[in-house]
Amino acid sequence: MGIFDAFRKDEVTGTKVLVCQFGPDLRPKFDEQVKSDLRVYQRFYPSASSAMFTSVAELRGAVGHGYDILHLFCDVSESGIISDASGDRITGTELLKSAIDSNVKLLWIGNDNVQQAYDTGFKTKGLKINVVLTLRRLGSNTSLFLDNLLTKMTAGETLSKAWIVAAQPEGKSVQPDVPHTISSLGRGAVVLR
């Protein structure tokens, strides 16, 4: 990496988005949440798509398809593992590394999971990827927050700046509408248009 690479803007145009749910059975557990978040993404990225996966192999395959944003709904065990009905499994950290290898810029777990699951299974330190892990969606607030975040990003703000402004609106000391998340902005300078 040359000295000028540090000043190059990390901007993506034509952002590819996949909103998906993973589960070992075919019941659409997160159906309403998926539809709500997908509608928001499609406002800003009309080609955003959705999918449902029942096996870890399908999930791994989807990660490798060159999406810029992977918005995933899945249950994460307290040991930080995502598994399917056959017993195949992937840790959160393995999922993150696969996403990085496929140049995913933002991996967002969109449904509630316990903090222990994330602390144990999703090791983000030093990884060049933006990660949002949802602890509590607070109903439709996540979709509203997502809309606010994407409005800022598609206007040219970096993800890190858009995140700070959306999470801490000016003039408000308490943010009751902001979903409870753990975020790691390892590639915060990216702009997703």
N, C-alpha and C positions, 0 to 999 in steps of 0.2 A: 504494500500500500504506500503510495507516494504522499508527499506532504499536502498536495492539493485535494486528495481524496477526502481529507477531513472536512473540507469546506463544501464538498459536493452535496447537493440537496438529495435526500432519499425520498423521491416522489414517485408514486405509482399512479398512472392513469389507466382507466379501464379496470378498476379493482374487481377482482373475482372473489365472490363470497359464497360460502356454503354454510347454510344453517341446517344442522342435522341433529337427530336424536339416535342414541344408541341404547339398546336394551336387549337382554337375552330372550325376551318374548315379543310377540308381534303387537301387543297392546300399546297403543300410542299414549304412554304415560304423560308425556310433556306436550301433547298436541296443541293445546291452546297457547302455551308459552312460545312454542315454535312458530305458530302462525302469527302471533303478535310481533315477535322480533323480526320475522321474515318480512312482514309488511313494511316495517321501518327500513330495513336494509334495501328493499326494492324501491323505495322512494328516492334513494340516493344512488343506488347501483341497480338499475333495472334488470340486469341479467343475473341477479342473486338467485340462487336455487336452494332447494331443500331436499333432504333424503333421510331415510330411516335405515339403520344398520342393526343386524342382530348378531353379527360375529365380529370378533376382534380383527380377523383378516379383512373383512369389508371396511372397517374403520381405518386400518392401516393403508389400504388401497386408496381410500378417499383422501387421506392426508397427502398422498403422493401425487395428486392431480394438479398441483400448482395453484392452489387457492391462496389469495392474499390474506383473507380473513376466514378463519374456521370457528364458527359459533356452535358449540357442541352442548347438547343436553344429555347427561348421563349420570348414573349413580357411581360415586367413588366410595370404595370401602374405607373403613377407618385406617386401614394400612396403606391407603393411597393407590389402590389397584382398581382397574376397570376390567371386568371379566364377562365372558359370555356363558351360555348354557352348557357348552362343551367343556368348559374349564380353561379355555384359552384366556390369557390375560395380558395386560399391558400396564405398566406403572405410569403414573403421571409424568415422571421424568423421561421415560422412554417415548411417550407421546410427544412431549416437547421437543426432544432431540430429532424425532422423525419430522416434526413440523419445521424445524430449523433447516434440516437437510432438503426439504421441499420448498424452502424460501417463504414459508408462511410468516406474515408480519404480525398478525394478531390472533392469538388463540384465546377464546373466551368460553369458559364453562358457564352456561347460562342459567342453570338451575341451582337450587340450594343444596349444599353439601356441608358437612361439619368441618370446622377448621382443622381438627386433628387429621382428617383425610388429606387435606391440602398440605399441611405442615409435613406429614410423613412422606407423601408420594410425589409432590411437585417441587423439585429442587430447582429453583430458577436462578440462583446466584451465578453470575457470569455468563448467562445465556443471552444471545442476541435475538431476542424475540419479546414481543409485548404479550403479557399474560394477564388475564382477568379471571379470577376465581370467585364465583358468587357464593356468599354465605347466606344472605337473605335477599330475595328479589323485591320484597315489599309490594306484592301484587303487580299492578300495571306500571309501577314506578320505573322498573328496569327499562321497559320499552320507551318511556318518556325520556329517561336519562340517555338512552342510546340515541334517540332522535336528536337531542340537544348536542351530544358529542359528535355525531356524524354531520350535523349542520355546520359545525365549526371546522371539521376536517375537510369537507368538500369545498369549503370557502378558502382553503389553503393553510390552515393552522396545522402545526405538527401534532401528532397524537398526544405527546406529553403536555403541550400547552392547552390543547382542547380538553384533555382530561382534567387538568387543574381548574380551568374555568367552569366546566360543567359540574365538577364535584364540589366546588366552593364558590357558588354564585356570589357576586359582589353585594355587599350590604346584608348578608345573612350569616349570622354566627352559628346557627344550628341548621343542619340540612336534613330535615325529616323525609324528603322525597328521594334522596340518593340511596340506591341499593347498597347493602353492606357487601363489600368485596375485599379481596386481597389483590392488589395489583403490583405487577413488576414490569416496568417500562424499559426493558433492555434494548429496545430499538425505538425509543421515544421520538426521535427526529424524523420518523417516517410521516409522509403526507399521503393519505389514501383518497384519491379522487375517482 
